[in-house]
Amino acid sequence: MWSAGRPRKERLRSLSAAGVELEAAPVSSRQVSGSTDNFVHQLNAFRMSLPATVGSFENNRTAWMKRLKASVYRCVPVLSWMPLYNSDKFICDLIAGVTVGLTVIPQSLAYATLAGLEPQYGLYSAFVGCFVYVVFGSCKDITIGPTALMALMTYQQIIGRNVDFAILLCFLTGCVQLLMAVLHLGVLVDFISIPVTVGFTSATSVIIACSQLKGLLGLRFKANGFLDTLSKVCNHIPETKLWDATLGFTCIGVLLLLRKIKDIKLGPEGGKPNKRQKAIMKTLWLISTARNVFVVVICSFIAYNLHTEDEESPFILTGTVRSGLPPFALPPFSTVLRNQTYSFADMCSELGSSIVLVPIIGVLGNVAIAKAFSSGDSVDATQELLTLGICNLLGSFASSFPVTGSFSRSAVNHASGVRTPFGGFYTGVLILLALGLLTPYFYFIPKASLAAVIICAVIFMIEYEVVKPMWKSSRKDLIPTFVTFITCLVVGVEYGILIGVGINLVFLLYPSARPTMHVEKSTTNSGVEYLLVTPGNSLYFPAVDFIRTSVGKAAVKQGSSQLPVVVDCRFILGADFTAAKGIAALIEDFNKRKQPIYFYNTRPSVIAVFKGASLEEFVHFRSEDELDFILQSFSNNHHLPKRTEVEERSLLVEMKECPSFELSFAGGVACKSADDSNIRKSGSNDSSTPLLEKSETSPEILKV
């Protein structure tokens, strides 16, 4: 069946094909003879290696399954907390979910009108995120739904267009956020600094509050942008409706008052309240939390009683709200507007930069809320990106406009004692019930009351209090803050945030182009004077000309074109090819005026860049002893008679043939013999390492 002359692998295949079983007991070599002994030993070794191979495979399989399980649990957090769900968590989540639901219903109606859409689209946008976040959400307090910021961003894109553009924007927002999650691009949010965020949120709050003056005063006009709205409000002031204005300002006063009653503390000072006082405080907190619902319901009741079929209502009402669930269908990838058909590409062109800006702004708000309620735990920005992307992607199938986390509703959720993300499920159910049962009653909601709800929600987003500490700590940060704020008001919110980020990037890049240069005269231990130049940043192409000019000027003015110049590279963490060529030009400038320049504390990575660029005559060292020795050598030779070109070339040959060390002649340092006392003194610190050694690339490139 097999012979000793056949290759080893073929023998094993023949055994396997013939059904020979490799038993656990070792095969004795005495049972075979002659030429088969070597093969038997190899067969035993192969057999004995089988259990280890199988065991290794099993270990790898187990480790792979553990990693897969951890990844699934990280992407679907409901698998982690749902097995531990109990009745106590159910009660807490139910109370929190209903409380948030009572808050989100009037807000959704108001934010839909802010976005320039019919009121029902606010409710359509509110329930999908509630259910999705239960499964994929990583923070129990966050509630996903329409917000004033997202409504304003949507309004900016659908002015003069139909609702199809808002729904498509929601779909594209979800796609971009999912792509960012897959590519782990949550780091992009870090480029939006706090000063830019402050300017952006404050500006949007002012824009939103100004846009609601029309509904608050009962005015009827169309406007585009903050300045246009403000101008038309001033022009139409004489047309203010007394009923709407009175109702609107009364609602603002009541809302602000109810907002404060939750802070009332009962009981003895420094002591604990009794059960009755606790019950009263809890009731006041509930009334304060659900203040929007109470105000809207009471105003609707007043409007209903004042409404007659014969006379027009004294208030401007919300009007008919479509009842029932939204139609679940694919987002519109084409639309007809003013008898013109827009394809998908045309719609994307109309939406412009908002396709990228809206997802980033949504993630920015969501991650900020997650960090605020994380209680010190780390926040997985990628998971929040994934969750928010799914919310917007699926929401677009239910006619939603872009959504994100709401800080006000998340605060209500947290204060209500929510225990798990399952509280969002009860909020979603309540919204669906409102869509199915309460929409006929939404007809009588006065627009002035909804305007009051929005104004009271956004005025507290104007972060004027950060200006004072920013002025005290870093005044330059006020520049992107105010530029972002003014640009958002005058030009548009999307341009404001882009310009703010651009200014921040300029602030980040400017030190790379114009690093600080510290110049001082120093003296070595042996009394040799030299000029120490310390750049304060890494050496990349924007700073090459600046550093070359600055070092050259310092060498001429402060060094009198004679003192040796030592460049301290301790803060230079990196360099590029352009920088290497710039340093070569700098050394050439010094060589022309016979002034030495050396480099101190140079990092290996920087040296590697300079060597890769074939930089010659680059003298560097790392210790003060080496600095002292090389400057003392220069000082001794500086007083010698000037050599002719033939003598310099002869001396250069001698330096290259010097057995102990080699120095670049560019600095004017003469080579001394190996038995020189100075060399023995310097080499005594470390007999195993030469002071200077020749580079492999060129005999004139020196490295320590």
Salt bridges, closest charged atoms under 4 A:
ASP141 OD1 - LYS140 NZ 3.11
ASP141 OD1 - HIS414 ND1 3.14
ASP228 OD2 - LYS232 NZ 3.70
ASP263 OD2 - LYS260 NZ 3.84
GLU350 OE1 - ARG161 NH2 2.84
ASP477 OD1 - LYS476 NZ 3.88
GLU520 OE1 - HIS518 NE2 3.90
ASP568 OD2 - ARG570 NH2 2.73
ASP589 OD2 - ARG548 NE 2.89
GLU645 OE2 - ARG649 NH2 2.83
GLU662 OE2 - LYS694 NZ 3.54
GLU693 OE2 - LYS703 NZ 3.82
GLU700 OE2 - LYS656 NZ 3.40
